[in-house]
Amino acid sequence: MTEPFDLVVVGAGSAGTVVACRAAARGRRVLLLEAGPDQPAGQNPLRDGTRLILDGYNWDYQANLRGATGRPSRALWGRFPYRLGKVVGGSSSVNGAVAMRALPRDFDDWVKLGATDWSWEQVLPFYRRLERDEDFPGGQHGADGPIPVHRPTELHELETAFLAECAGMGLPALPDLNGGGEIGFGAVPANTVRGERRDVTATYLAAARDLPNLELRTGSQVSRVVLDGHRATGVEVDAGTVVGAREVVLSAGAIGTPVILQRSGIGPAAVCAAAGVTPVLDLPGVGANLADHPSVVIWAKPVDGLCRPGVPWRQAAARIASGPGDEGADLQVWLLNNVESATIPGFANRLDWPMVVGISVMLLRPRARGRVYIEDRAAAPVIELGFGTVDDDVERLARGVRTAWRILRSPAFASRLTEIQLWTDAMVDSDAVLHSAVRNVMSPGWHAVGSARMGPAGDPRSVVDQSGRVHGIAGLRVVDASVFPTMPSAPTNLTTIMLAEKIASGMKE
């Protein structure tokens, strides 16, 4: 083992890149390890902010959308592609480039669960630190942060029709969906510049790559944390090479991080032992509490010439309450426009529709929880999301589908669409059929969180403290979306960067 680094960060994604760059800028000797490749020089497909990147730069995970205890379901539930980023930049480099904050109410829940340093007032400065909001600089928004945020000003005719339908339903306009308001509709903020994705690689890492005390190693998969008793002293890379560290930060995401912990003997003792790993510290919360945003998408065929590839595809959305008695928004309804059907998991080769339009209903605050665990130290992780196992989640999504259906069947949309896949008026009108359909077609947002939850040491389901330090293990932190106590009411990327900024600001020199 060579001279230890001051800090070894595992995972060059949204959180790990931020932690490594901030620490190196303060003079620490930092090694940033990434299992995937660096981004290509020259023609870089990851710069395209108009589409998801689902091949070539992703972990080849398969998720069981329900889980072992869920209701019987069709085979697809046990083999749904779970495409998280495996490249420098992580999922910030393959996602939809949506730059949406969580809602203030989300952090009220974090505080109730013991994360008292994570109220809205305490996290807002770190949202501001990461942002360069081009539409609302100053005040609640940052003006000179690394990540550019802007809202589209030129909308496709379908997007204009969608927003008009939202207004017709009595929803208020929200010019700034990141302004803290919950219910309403508006243009979706994005971290793109003229269609080019501005991920953490193009922003944070680009400004820090030349620092002499920051080293990036790609193609380096960490198998476990090396421990001396209950102190982390380094990591094992590629099942053999040991790299020493005075401090280790795991930023491998809500799937990768609990797997590394379990392979290190940190986690549910029975899970570690069954996988052939000697338990070191029994932490039942490692791998538990896994959550994602379940969504239902209704796909339709546009009239010829209406949609084309390479055009921004997710620029309009509405947050709504699923019922009249609900407080605040619990559903987000998106228009998915200009989508190439070949990019949709499970859709390719099913219908001869080269371009499709969709309306997606995403449950913002799901109650279902799953888990991630290892059955063997060398095998791929088992991912169980628990979708469809909580009736209230299904009921709320069903109400959202009825709202989406109303939009799709409006005159403005009917004149621009030629066919709708699967769904019919009869299905949507029947409670029994609708609930069954929702339960069987909901899919994940690839927004995994919660599998190493933040909370007090006395909470048996908690894994880390409010600074990401693993309970009972010195010199080891987790800084990524796995520490979120609950699911944010938005795509997770911006909140993950915020979390990394906040924890990095408190790490010692």
MARZA-812827 format. One record per residue (C-alpha): x, y, z; residue in three letters. Coordinates in steps of 0.001 Angstrom, whole numbers, padded with zeros to 6 digits, always signed. Example, Ala and Ser with C-alpha at 12.3 -4.5 7.8 and 13.67 -1.06 7.14 Angstrom:
+012300-004500+007800ALA+013670-001060+007140SER
//
This chain:
+000000+000000+000000MET+001370+003380-001033THR+001378+006538+001070GLU-002277+007102+001980PRO-004254+009825+000308PHE-005847+012406+002555ASP-009173+011501+000989LEU-010343+008717-001314VAL-013741+009319-002928VAL-015483+006312-004468VAL-017669+007314-007403GLY-017181+010310-009722ALA-020887+011083-010000GLY-023027+014009-008900SER-021931+013821-005248ALA-018442+012338-005437GLY-017168+014802-008018THR-018350+017743-005921VAL-016768+016396-002709VAL-013467+015596-004434ALA-013197+018954-006207CYS-014103+020996-003127ARG-011632+019058-000945ALA-008817+019341-003497ALA-009423+023074-003835ALA-008801+023356-000087ARG-005450+021621-000404GLY-006220+017999+000476ARG-004553+015220-001519ARG-007541+013515-003139VAL-008030+010363-005193LEU-011323+010135-007094LEU-012159+006594-008237LEU-014699+005798-010949GLU-015711+002326-012141ALA-016718+003603-015571GLY-014712+005396-018260PRO-013873+009052-018581ASP-016004+011028-020981GLN-014932+010897-024628PRO-012867+013713-026063ALA-014135+015342-029244GLY-017548+014023-030267GLN-019096+013318-026886ASN-022634+011842-026935PRO-022994+012674-023236LEU-023123+016383-024071ARG-026512+015932-025735ASP-029008+017281-023219GLY-032037+016455-025367THR-032201+012768-024479ARG-031491+010144-021865LEU-028328+008076-022329ILE-029302+004466-021657LEU-026553+002484-023382ASP-022774+002381-023189GLY-022314+004500-020074TYR-024567+002726-017594ASN-024532+000044-014940TRP-026261-003022-016352ASP-028488-003474-013320TYR-031797-005303-013409GLN-034431-004379-010828ALA-037340-006330-009456ASN-039874-003508-009402LEU-041895-005118-006642ARG-039789-007381-004487GLY-039960-010782-002966ALA-042979-009930-000800THR-044996-008151-003497GLY-048107-009413-005207ARG-047576-011893-008055PRO-046846-010024-011262SER-045690-010429-014808ARG-042099-011377-015593ALA-041000-007862-016579LEU-041246-006805-012954TRP-038258-008965-012104GLY-035962-007779-014903ARG-036597-004095-015497PHE-033465-002276-016755PRO-032134-000003-014004TYR-029787+002240-015960ARG-027722+004382-013610LEU-024654+006286-014811GLY-021340+004417-014999LYS-019043+007139-016310VAL-017242+010192-014999VAL-020171+012426-014102GLY-022355+009496-013052GLY-026077+009888-013531SER-025681+013646-014031SER-024203+012697-017411SER-026978+010351-018582VAL-030161+011814-017077ASN-032782+014174-018477GLY-030821+017307-017455ALA-033732+018445-015277VAL-032559+020987-012681ALA-035408+020906-010181MET-035085+021430-006446ARG-036889+019412-003824ALA-039750+021215-002072LEU-039379+022918+001321PRO-041869+020451+002801ARG-039535+017555+001955ASP-036954+018879+004381PHE-039568+019219+007123ASP-039772+015423+006906ASP-035988+015113+007136TRP-036014+017180+010323VAL-038799+015040+011817LYS-036646+011961+011208LEU-033762+013448+013184GLY-031839+015341+010490ALA-032266+018637+012324THR-029442+020340+010391ASP-031298+019845+007099TRP-034250+022200+007271SER-035163+024231+004188TRP-033518+027315+005645GLU-030294+025354+006202GLN-030133+023731+002756VAL-031136+026793+000698LEU-027645+028395+000838PRO-026195+025245-000723PHE-028773+025124-003514TYR-027761+028723-004173ARG-024050+027824-004056ARG-024334+025280-006870LEU-026593+027364-009149GLU-026105+029971-011800ARG-029769+030692-012385ASP-030039+032653-015609GLU-033704+033594-015136ASP-033973+034441-011427PHE-030467+035350-010204PRO-030185+036557-006624GLY-032612+036158-003751GLY-033555+032495-003450GLN-031337+031565-006393HIS-027617+031525-006993GLY-026072+033810-009600ALA-022508+032510-009947ASP-022490+028772-009104GLY-021051+026060-011365PRO-024382+024654-012636ILE-026289+026815-015144PRO-030077+026691-014709VAL-032523+028100-017217HIS-036126+027690-018305ARG-037072+027403-021972PRO-038528+030424-023718THR-039334+028741-027040GLU-041961+026043-026632LEU-043205+023411-029056HIS-046879+023680-029996GLU-047660+020577-027923LEU-046011+022166-024890GLU-048068+025306-025368THR-051207+023148-025609ALA-050238+021242-022453PHE-049785+024426-020420LEU-053080+025780-021731ALA-054873+022618-020602GLU-053295+022962-017138CYS-054583+026527-016935ALA-058001+025333-018046GLY-058069+022923-015121MET-057683+025868-012745GLY-054024+025329-011886LEU-051967+028464-011190PRO-049001+029372-013346ALA-045602+028973-011650LEU-042976+030882-013662PRO-040331+029416-011326ASP-040880+025758-010431LEU-037871+026101-008101ASN-039388+029023-006221GLY-040859+026947-003387GLY-044466+026917-004608GLY-046009+023489-004845GLU-049176+023310-006956ILE-049062+024814-010425GLY-047602+024503-013908PHE-044672+025968-015759GLY-041562+025531-017856ALA-039079+022962-016556VAL-035682+024296-015411PRO-032754+022519-017042ALA-028984+022426-016660ASN-028266+022785-020354THR-026769+025533-022502VAL-028120+025616-026072ARG-029055+021955-025748GLY-025682+020892-024287GLU-025762+019075-020966ARG-023796+020848-018237ARG-023166+017993-015825ASP-020709+017874-012918VAL-017945+016844-015332THR-018383+019901-017526ALA-018638+022220-014521THR-017040+021160-011225TYR-014458+018743-012636LEU-013517+020905-015614ALA-012454+023633-013189ALA-010446+021248-010992ALA-008836+018681-013332ARG-005496+020508-013392ASP-005111+020683-009627LEU-001882+018798-008786PRO-003393+017265-005635ASN-006459+015768-007404LEU-006052+012413-009124GLU-008831+010759-011132LEU-008635+007037-011856ARG-011234+005540-014167THR-012032+001872-014735GLY-011462+001359-011014SER-014227-000612-009350GLN-014089-000633-005550VAL-015023-003973-004036SER-014853-003070-000338ARG-013641-000658+002306VAL-010448-001801+004040VAL-010863-001721+007815LEU-008558-001819+010803ASP-011042-002833+013447GLY-013749-000182+013223HIS-011647+002366+011332ARG-011507+002758+007544ALA-007915+002788+006259THR-008499+002561+002517GLY-010341+000701-000220VAL-009765-002422-002263GLU-009954-001760-006003VAL-010654-004419-008624ASP-010593-007164-005987ALA-006904-006958-005194GLY-005247-003543-005127THR-005441-001675-001838VAL-005336+002118-001797VAL-004704+003746+001571GLY-006701+006719+002826ALA-006934+008830+005929ARG-010616+009242+005108GLU-012919+007384+002715VAL-016074+008825+001174VAL-018499+006475-000548LEU-020410+008245-003320SER-021373+005214-005392ALA-025099+005980-005284GLY-028071+004416-003567ALA-027366+001063-005231ILE-023559+000969-005267GLY-022874+002393-001803THR-024851-000136+000297PRO-023363-002941-001779VAL-019806-001784-000990ILE-020720-001461+002691LEU-022174-004975+002790GLN-019113-006404+001027ARG-017059-004731+003758SER-019022-006451+006529GLY-020973-003290+007378ILE-024705-003895+007187GLY-027310-006429+008293PRO-025192-009181+009831ALA-027370-011947+008384ALA-027113-010510+004851VAL-023322-010191+005067CYS-022888-013700+006470ALA-025182-015268+003864ALA-023068-013640+001150ALA-019866-015096+002601GLY-018698-011849+004213VAL-017607-011777+007848THR-019834-009246+009648PRO-017908-006340+011181VAL-020722-004048+012266LEU-024411-004935+012310ASP-026177-001933+010707LEU-029672-003115+009671PRO-030367+000060+007694GLY-027702-000612+005049VAL-029656-001474+001914GLY-033059-000906+003513ALA-035462+002033+002935ASN-034747+002046-000836LEU-037144+004375-002660ALA-037724+005625-006194ASP-040365+007687-007988HIS-042939+005350-009574PRO-044376+006687-012812SER-047045+005765-015319VAL-046552+006964-018894VAL-049267+007056-021531ILE-047660+006976-024986TRP-049237+008264-028188ALA-048314+008590-031845LYS-048066+012178-033133PRO-049199+013253-036566VAL-046457+013038-039152ASP-043918+015853-038966GLY-045023+017163-035577LEU-042036+015765-033642CYS-038403+015268-034554ARG-035227+014002-032872PRO-032751+016362-031230GLY-035387+018758-029922VAL-035775+019314-026153PRO-038171+016680-024905TRP-039226+017596-021351ARG-039941+021307-021076GLN-043394+021552-019487ALA-044763+020108-016268ALA-047404+020552-013594ALA-047431+019669-009906ARG-050855+018667-008636ILE-052567+017204-005588ALA-053992+013735-006153SER-057133+014530-004162GLY-059089+017558-002971PRO-058180+016940+000675GLY-054445+016574+000088ASP-052049+019192+001376GLU-049636+020289-001303GLY-048501+018488-004420ALA-047919+014752-004493ASP-047950+014189-008267LEU-045950+015649-011119GLN-047405+015486-014627VAL-044842+015850-017415TRP-045218+016248-021136LEU-042661+014016-022880LEU-042269+015405-026376ASN-040094+014569-029403ASN-039152+011147-027974VAL-037520+008519-030182GLU-039309+005248-029469SER-036056+003261-029732ALA-034827+004984-026542THR-037706+003692-024376ILE-037013+000466-022422PRO-039459-002236-023486GLY-040915-000118-026298PHE-038482-000685-029158ALA-039762-003070-031853ASN-043213-003180-030272ARG-044856-000610-032529LEU-043730+000966-035769ASP-043751+004483-034322TRP-040381+006203-034801PRO-041421+009219-032689MET-043796+009262-029735VAL-045384+011719-027342VAL-046082+010825-023737GLY-047654+012168-020622ILE-045931+010892-017502SER-047492+010870-014050VAL-044826+010651-011325MET-045668+010029-007670LEU-043555+012515-005742LEU-043937+011139-002220ARG-044286+007334-002494PRO-044775+005264+000629ARG-043494+001993-000801ALA-039979+000991+000204ARG-037668-001642-001163GLY-034149-002855-000525ARG-030830-003637-002163VAL-028574-006450-000975TYR-025920-008929-002023ILE-026398-012690-002207GLU-022752-013258-003064ASP-019799-010897-002694ARG-018968-011178-006422ALA-022488-011177-007882ALA-024611-008265-009068ALA-026809-006737-006357PRO-030426-007695-005884VAL-032625-004597-006279ILE-036224-004713-005046GLU-038209-001472-005317LEU-041511-002489-003726GLY-043631-000795-006405PHE-047331-001592-006226GLY-047117-002969-002692THR-048809+000053-001084VAL-052421+000541-002161ASP-052349+004274-001430ASP-049518+004757-003937ASP-051581+002979-006591VAL-054670+005036-005770GLU-052827+008356-006026ARG-051169+007384-009305LEU-054551+006301-010687ALA-055980+009744-009964ARG-053029+011281-011766GLY-053592+009031-014780VAL-057142+010338-015020ARG-055770+013884-015118THR-053241+012922-017811ALA-055988+011190-019793TRP-058127+014318-019676ARG-055244+016275-021226ILE-054555+013681-023915LEU-058232+013495-024891ARG-058660+017266-025109SER-059349+018741-028555PRO-055918+020411-028677ALA-054148+017065-028250PHE-056620+014901-030169ALA-055996+016934-033325SER-052238+016363-033031ARG-052227+012650-032136LEU-053265+009697-034295THR-053243+006810-031808GLU-052813+006096-028081ILE-051014+002956-026956GLN-052822+000513-024640LEU-055135+002928-022807TRP-058827+003460-023601THR-061722+005468-022169ASP-063222+002263-020772ALA-060013+001414-018887MET-059713+004852-017356VAL-063403+005000-016396ASP-063298+001692-014483SER-061758+001921-011011ASP-060880-001787-010918ALA-059325-001879-014380VAL-057474+001403-013867LEU-055953+000304-010550HIS-054883-003026-012032SER-053319-001300-015038ALA-051470+001237-012898VAL-050124-001493-010641ARG-048797-003412-013617ASN-047303-000649-015776VAL-045688+001705-013253MET-041975+002068-013853SER-039065+003746-011989PRO-037546+007153-012556GLY-034028+005807-011872TRP-034059+008120-008833HIS-032830+005667-006199ALA-032482+007092-002674VAL-032550+006175+000993GLY-030572+002935+001256SER-028074+004313+003838ALA-030385+006706+005621ARG-029237+009721+007613MET-030402+009881+011224GLY-029494+009645+014905PRO-027219+006849+016051ALA-029986+005553+018319GLY-032269+004900+015340ASP-031703+001254+014337PRO-032556+002039+010679ARG-030097+004935+010478SER-026689+004414+008818VAL-024963+007811+008893VAL-025067+010989+010952ASP-025935+014412+009590GLN-022430+014865+008167SER-022483+011524+006378GLY-020241+009739+008911ARG-021073+006044+009180VAL-022238+005148+012678HIS-019606+003060+014431GLY-016886+003313+011760ILE-014225+006025+012002ALA-012864+007652+008860GLY-015792+006613+006653LEU-018567+008765+005198ARG-021385+008293+002745VAL-022185+011307+000564VAL-024796+010548-002076ASP-028555+010072-002453ALA-028496+006903-000362SER-028447+009081+002792VAL-031701+010910+001936PHE-034161+010120+004748PRO-037148+010441+002376THR-037860+010792-001320MET-037522+014387-002621PRO-040509+015767-004562SER-038383+016215-007698ALA-035755+014392-009762PRO-032831+013835-007429THR-029778+015270-009216ASN-029867+018863-007988LEU-030581+017782-004401THR-027696+015288-004549THR-025296+018062-005617ILE-026692+020296-002865MET-026115+017559-000281LEU-022514+017137-001431ALA-021919+020885-001238GLU-023303+021039+002292LYS-021345+018084+003643ILE-018152+019112+001816ALA-018338+022549+003419SER-018092+020971+006866GLY-015297+018481+006181MET-012015+019288+007908LYS-008958+020380+005984GLU
//
